[in-house]
Amino acid sequence: MRVLIADDSKIIRSRIAKILSEYKVIDSIEEANDVQEAINLLHRNHPNVLILDIEMPGGNGIEVLNAIKHDQYYPPVVIVFTNYPFPEYEKAYMTAGADFFFDKSSEFKLMKKVIENLVDNEIRIEAFGKQPKQSDEERNNYN
């Protein structure tokens, strides 16, 4: 599993990367601190999971989500992790293609639980050699 953490806060990126490094199934953890770097890494490495901040130098997370739509590969699971947990932002990001939307100040444990479930799913895929079917409702169970 490949993960991209796109956040302008080195502290947040490091904290998430430390959590992710505990899982053997995650073989690549990359970090981007601005919009253009995130887009470049998305197109070059096609991560399975994108952990995305809303505000970053050079633009915002919507621009990153729009870039994913134009990628020929299967889009990653997108977890928006923000200090701006306002309903209008959540609606905009979910409409733009995000799968999850979490508040950095109060929902770190929920974000970690989603990652654990994605890791568990990846382990099952490796064990059985196929992708399980999952409805939109199942992907959004954590909202």
Backbone as JSON, one array per atom type, in Angstrom:
{
  "sequence": "MRVLIADDSKIIRSRIAKILSEYKVIDSIEEANDVQEAINLLHRNHPNVLILDIEMPGGNGIEVLNAIKHDQYYPPVVIVFTNYPFPEYEKAYMTAGADFFFDKSSEFKLMKKVIENLVDNEIRIEAFGKQPKQSDEERNNYN",
  "N": [[0.85, -1.17, 0.0], [0.52, 2.21, -0.84], [1.01, 5.44, 0.45], [0.22, 8.88, 0.49], [0.92, 11.8, 2.17], [-0.35, 14.89, 2.32], [0.24, 17.86, 3.49], [0.84, 21.02, 4.94], [2.0, 21.23, 7.4], [4.77, 20.17, 9.04], [4.89, 18.85, 11.48], [2.38, 17.56, 11.69], [2.53, 15.9, 9.4], [4.72, 14.29, 10.15], [3.74, 13.04, 12.46], [1.57, 11.54, 11.45], [2.97, 9.94, 9.6], [4.57, 8.47, 11.36], [2.64, 6.88, 12.64], [1.71, 5.43, 10.42], [4.0, 4.02, 9.71], [4.05, 1.87, 11.38], [2.71, -0.21, 10.21], [3.22, -3.06, 8.35], [2.26, -3.6, 5.82], [2.13, -1.22, 4.52], [4.11, 0.09, 2.21], [5.15, 2.36, 1.18], [5.53, 5.66, 2.1], [4.91, 8.85, 1.42], [5.55, 12.38, 1.44], [4.09, 15.58, 1.01], [4.37, 19.09, 0.96], [3.08, 21.16, -0.25], [0.63, 22.24, -2.72], [1.36, 21.8, -5.47], [3.51, 19.96, -5.26], [2.12, 17.81, -4.12], [0.33, 17.16, -6.22], [2.18, 16.45, -8.22], [3.42, 14.17, -7.02], [1.19, 12.51, -6.78], [0.54, 11.97, -9.5], [2.9, 10.76, -10.34], [3.4, 8.56, -8.6], [1.03, 7.29, -7.89], [-0.59, 6.8, -5.37], [-2.33, 4.64, -3.01], [-3.74, 5.67, -0.94], [-4.59, 8.92, 0.05], [-3.86, 11.41, 2.28], [-5.1, 14.41, 3.05], [-4.7, 17.88, 3.46], [-6.63, 20.9, 3.78], [-5.81, 23.62, 3.36], [-2.9, 24.69, 1.84], [0.39, 25.79, 0.85], [0.39, 27.39, -2.32], [-2.17, 26.83, -3.15], [-5.18, 24.92, -2.74], [-6.77, 22.01, -1.25], [-8.87, 21.21, -2.94], [-7.94, 21.68, -5.5], [-6.04, 19.67, -5.66], [-7.71, 17.41, -5.49], [-9.14, 17.79, -7.89], [-7.1, 17.3, -9.72], [-6.75, 14.58, -9.38], [-9.0, 13.52, -10.61], [-8.35, 13.63, -13.27], [-6.47, 11.73, -13.63], [-5.31, 8.69, -15.01], [-5.23, 6.37, -13.58], [-6.66, 4.28, -10.99], [-8.39, 6.16, -8.62], [-7.07, 7.32, -5.45], [-8.04, 6.41, -2.06], [-9.35, 9.07, -0.34], [-8.6, 10.99, 2.4], [-9.57, 13.69, 4.04], [-8.03, 15.88, 6.21], [-8.24, 18.25, 8.51], [-7.95, 21.62, 9.9], [-10.11, 23.12, 9.57], [-13.05, 22.42, 10.04], [-15.6, 22.97, 8.93], [-19.05, 22.75, 7.94], [-19.64, 23.59, 5.27], [-17.18, 23.34, 4.0], [-16.74, 20.6, 4.31], [-18.86, 19.58, 2.74], [-18.14, 20.58, 0.21], [-15.67, 19.29, -0.24], [-16.34, 16.57, -0.07], [-18.08, 16.41, -2.21], [-16.3, 16.96, -4.24], [-14.86, 14.63, -4.31], [-13.62, 13.5, -2.07], [-13.29, 10.91, 0.38], [-13.43, 10.72, 3.14], [-13.71, 12.99, 5.92], [-12.13, 14.75, 8.31], [-11.64, 16.4, 11.46], [-8.73, 17.89, 12.57], [-8.28, 18.63, 15.22], [-9.98, 17.17, 16.85], [-10.6, 14.64, 15.84], [-8.58, 12.79, 15.4], [-8.28, 10.14, 16.25], [-10.38, 8.88, 14.91], [-9.55, 9.17, 12.25], [-7.27, 7.59, 12.36], [-8.46, 5.11, 12.83], [-9.79, 4.68, 10.4], [-7.56, 4.38, 8.74], [-6.49, 2.04, 9.88], [-8.54, 0.25, 9.16], [-8.33, 0.37, 6.36], [-5.77, -0.71, 6.07], [-6.24, -3.31, 7.11], [-8.01, -4.2, 5.14], [-6.3, -4.17, 2.92], [-4.52, -6.18, 3.66], [-6.22, -8.39, 3.52], [-6.73, -8.35, 0.77], [-4.19, -8.94, -0.25], [-3.93, -11.52, 0.81], [-5.97, -12.97, -0.45], [-5.78, -12.25, -3.06], [-7.45, -10.59, -4.57], [-9.59, -7.77, -5.23], [-11.92, -6.7, -2.92], [-15.41, -6.05, -3.36], [-16.95, -2.95, -2.78], [-19.38, -0.82, -1.58], [-20.41, 2.64, -2.09], [-21.61, 3.51, 0.23], [-20.45, 1.84, 2.18], [-17.79, 2.74, 2.05], [-18.05, 5.22, 3.12], [-18.72, 4.94, 5.77], [-17.56, 6.07, 8.01], [-18.14, 8.69, 8.22]],
  "CA": [[0.0, 0.0, 0.0], [1.27, 3.46, -0.95], [0.27, 6.54, 1.08], [0.75, 10.23, 0.34], [0.44, 12.76, 3.17], [-0.21, 16.25, 1.77], [-0.07, 18.8, 4.57], [1.94, 21.98, 5.08], [2.57, 21.13, 8.75], [5.72, 19.06, 9.2], [4.52, 18.14, 12.7], [1.27, 16.67, 11.35], [3.05, 14.87, 8.49], [5.57, 13.37, 10.92], [2.89, 12.25, 13.36], [0.85, 10.56, 10.64], [3.96, 9.01, 9.06], [4.96, 7.57, 12.45], [1.56, 5.9, 12.79], [1.69, 4.58, 9.23], [5.2, 3.17, 9.67], [3.81, 0.69, 12.21], [2.03, -1.23, 9.43], [4.12, -3.67, 7.38], [1.64, -3.6, 4.5], [2.39, 0.09, 3.91], [5.5, 0.02, 1.77], [5.62, 3.66, 0.73], [4.91, 6.82, 2.73], [5.51, 10.06, 0.86], [5.03, 13.61, 2.02], [4.09, 16.8, 0.2], [4.03, 20.23, 1.81], [2.32, 22.16, -1.0], [-0.3, 21.68, -3.7], [2.04, 21.3, -6.67], [4.25, 18.75, -4.9], [1.11, 16.76, -3.95], [-0.14, 16.76, -7.55], [3.29, 15.74, -8.88], [3.57, 12.84, -6.41], [0.0, 11.72, -7.15], [0.66, 11.51, -10.88], [4.09, 9.94, -10.51], [3.47, 7.34, -7.79], [-0.3, 6.7, -7.79], [-0.81, 6.2, -4.04], [-3.63, 4.02, -2.72], [-4.38, 6.52, 0.06], [-4.13, 10.31, 0.14], [-4.29, 12.16, 3.46], [-5.05, 15.73, 2.43], [-5.07, 19.09, 4.19], [-7.39, 21.84, 2.95], [-5.0, 24.8, 3.01], [-1.47, 24.46, 1.69], [0.98, 26.77, -0.06], [0.17, 27.16, -3.74], [-3.56, 26.52, -3.48], [-5.94, 24.2, -1.73], [-7.0, 20.59, -1.49], [-9.78, 21.01, -4.07], [-7.09, 21.59, -6.69], [-5.45, 18.33, -5.65], [-8.79, 16.49, -5.86], [-9.41, 17.95, -9.32], [-6.02, 16.64, -10.45], [-6.99, 13.13, -9.3], [-10.04, 13.18, -11.58], [-7.75, 13.54, -14.6], [-5.46, 10.67, -13.61], [-5.83, 7.49, -15.65], [-5.21, 5.27, -12.62], [-7.74, 4.26, -10.02], [-8.11, 7.22, -7.63], [-6.82, 6.84, -4.09], [-8.96, 6.76, -0.99], [-8.94, 10.4, 0.09], [-8.96, 11.36, 3.76], [-9.29, 15.1, 4.31], [-7.68, 16.04, 7.63], [-8.17, 19.7, 8.47], [-8.28, 22.49, 11.02], [-11.3, 23.87, 9.13], [-14.08, 21.37, 9.93], [-16.89, 23.61, 8.71], [-19.93, 21.96, 7.07], [-19.54, 23.97, 3.86], [-15.95, 22.72, 3.48], [-16.97, 19.16, 4.21], [-19.71, 19.35, 1.58], [-17.35, 20.85, -1.01], [-14.64, 18.26, -0.42], [-16.99, 15.29, -0.35], [-18.59, 16.54, -3.57], [-15.13, 16.93, -5.13], [-14.3, 13.29, -4.4], [-13.04, 12.97, -0.83], [-14.02, 9.78, 0.97], [-13.58, 10.99, 4.57], [-13.43, 14.38, 6.27], [-11.91, 14.74, 9.75], [-11.12, 17.57, 12.16], [-7.44, 17.58, 13.2], [-8.26, 18.9, 16.65], [-10.83, 16.28, 17.66], [-10.95, 13.36, 15.21], [-7.38, 12.06, 15.03], [-8.51, 8.71, 16.47], [-11.24, 8.38, 13.83], [-8.71, 9.04, 11.07], [-6.42, 6.42, 12.57], [-9.32, 3.93, 12.66], [-9.97, 4.49, 8.96], [-6.3, 3.83, 8.23], [-6.43, 0.65, 10.32], [-9.46, -0.52, 8.33], [-7.74, 0.27, 5.04], [-4.67, -1.67, 6.18], [-6.86, -4.63, 7.22], [-8.54, -4.53, 3.82], [-5.14, -4.45, 2.08], [-4.0, -7.49, 4.06], [-7.14, -9.36, 2.93], [-6.51, -8.36, -0.68], [-2.96, -9.7, -0.48], [-4.16, -12.92, 1.17], [-6.88, -13.62, -1.39], [-5.4, -11.89, -4.41], [-8.47, -9.88, -5.33], [-10.16, -6.57, -4.63], [-13.32, -6.88, -2.51], [-16.33, -5.01, -3.81], [-17.34, -2.09, -1.66], [-20.31, 0.22, -1.99], [-20.12, 4.0, -1.61], [-22.06, 3.59, 1.62], [-19.44, 1.2, 3.03], [-16.6, 3.59, 2.07], [-18.34, 6.43, 3.88], [-19.23, 4.57, 7.08], [-16.9, 6.8, 9.1], [-18.54, 10.11, 8.2]],
  "C": [[0.89, 1.24, 0.0], [0.4, 4.6, -0.4], [1.01, 7.85, 0.81], [0.09, 11.11, 1.39], [0.71, 14.15, 2.62], [-0.7, 17.25, 2.81], [1.11, 19.74, 4.72], [2.58, 21.95, 6.46], [3.48, 19.91, 8.85], [5.38, 18.22, 10.43], [3.4, 17.14, 12.41], [1.76, 15.55, 10.44], [3.87, 13.84, 9.25], [4.75, 12.48, 11.83], [2.12, 11.17, 12.6], [1.82, 9.51, 10.1], [4.41, 8.01, 10.12], [3.9, 6.49, 12.66], [1.57, 4.91, 11.63], [2.86, 3.6, 9.2], [5.06, 1.91, 10.52], [3.21, -0.47, 11.42], [2.93, -1.76, 8.32], [3.57, -3.61, 5.96], [1.81, -2.26, 3.78], [3.86, 0.14, 3.53], [6.03, 1.35, 1.25], [4.81, 4.75, 1.44], [5.64, 8.05, 2.18], [4.84, 11.27, 1.46], [5.15, 14.76, 1.03], [3.69, 17.95, 1.11], [3.33, 21.35, 1.06], [1.51, 21.47, -2.09], [0.43, 21.08, -4.9], [2.82, 20.02, -6.39], [3.28, 17.57, -4.73], [0.63, 16.25, -5.31], [0.94, 15.97, -8.28], [3.44, 14.33, -8.34], [2.38, 11.94, -6.73], [0.15, 11.14, -8.54], [1.84, 10.56, -11.09], [3.98, 8.59, -9.81], [2.14, 6.66, -7.54], [-0.55, 6.01, -6.45], [-2.21, 5.6, -3.92], [-4.44, 4.89, -1.77], [-3.73, 7.9, 0.02], [-4.72, 10.92, 1.39], [-4.02, 13.61, 3.13], [-5.51, 16.83, 3.37], [-5.82, 20.01, 3.23], [-6.52, 22.99, 2.46], [-3.52, 24.44, 3.0], [-0.91, 25.55, 0.79], [0.69, 26.39, -1.52], [-1.25, 26.8, -4.11], [-4.29, 25.83, -2.35], [-6.19, 22.76, -2.15], [-7.95, 20.3, -2.63], [-8.98, 20.9, -5.37], [-6.43, 20.23, -6.79], [-6.51, 17.3, -6.05], [-9.12, 16.59, -7.34], [-8.34, 17.27, -10.17], [-6.21, 15.12, -10.45], [-7.99, 12.7, -10.36], [-9.46, 12.95, -12.97], [-6.66, 12.47, -14.69], [-6.06, 9.41, -14.2], [-5.89, 6.3, -14.7], [-6.41, 5.37, -11.69], [-7.44, 5.29, -8.94], [-7.88, 6.64, -6.23], [-8.03, 7.1, -3.18], [-8.46, 8.09, -0.43], [-9.51, 10.7, 1.47], [-8.57, 12.82, 3.94], [-9.13, 15.25, 5.82], [-7.35, 17.52, 7.83], [-8.41, 20.38, 9.81], [-9.51, 23.33, 10.72], [-12.47, 22.92, 8.95], [-15.5, 21.91, 9.69], [-17.73, 22.81, 7.72], [-19.81, 22.32, 5.59], [-18.26, 23.42, 3.23], [-16.14, 21.22, 3.32], [-17.79, 18.84, 2.97], [-18.91, 19.53, 0.28], [-16.34, 19.74, -1.27], [-15.24, 16.9, -0.71], [-17.55, 15.3, -1.78], [-17.46, 16.43, -4.59], [-14.45, 15.56, -5.18], [-13.64, 12.74, -3.16], [-13.92, 11.84, -0.3], [-14.32, 9.99, 2.45], [-13.17, 12.43, 4.83], [-13.34, 14.46, 7.79], [-11.29, 16.04, 10.24], [-9.81, 17.17, 12.86], [-7.48, 17.7, 14.71], [-9.06, 17.89, 17.47], [-11.06, 14.89, 17.06], [-9.72, 12.58, 14.74], [-7.59, 10.56, 15.18], [-9.4, 8.11, 15.39], [-10.43, 8.2, 12.54], [-7.82, 7.82, 11.18], [-7.22, 5.13, 12.38], [-9.57, 3.65, 11.18], [-8.71, 3.87, 8.36], [-6.17, 2.36, 8.63], [-7.34, -0.24, 9.47], [-8.94, -0.67, 6.9], [-6.59, -0.74, 5.02], [-5.23, -3.09, 6.28], [-7.39, -5.11, 5.88], [-7.41, -4.9, 2.87], [-4.55, -5.83, 2.4], [-4.9, -8.58, 3.47], [-6.95, -9.47, 1.43], [-5.26, -9.18, -1.0], [-3.17, -11.19, -0.22], [-4.98, -13.65, 0.11], [-6.62, -13.25, -2.84], [-6.47, -11.19, -5.22], [-9.0, -8.7, -4.53], [-11.59, -6.84, -4.21], [-14.17, -5.74, -3.04], [-16.82, -4.24, -2.6], [-18.23, -0.98, -2.2], [-19.85, 1.58, -1.49], [-20.5, 4.14, -0.16], [-21.03, 2.98, 2.57], [-18.19, 2.09, 3.14], [-16.81, 4.81, 2.95], [-18.87, 6.14, 5.28], [-18.68, 5.41, 8.22], [-17.29, 8.27, 9.14], [-19.63, 10.37, 9.21]]
}
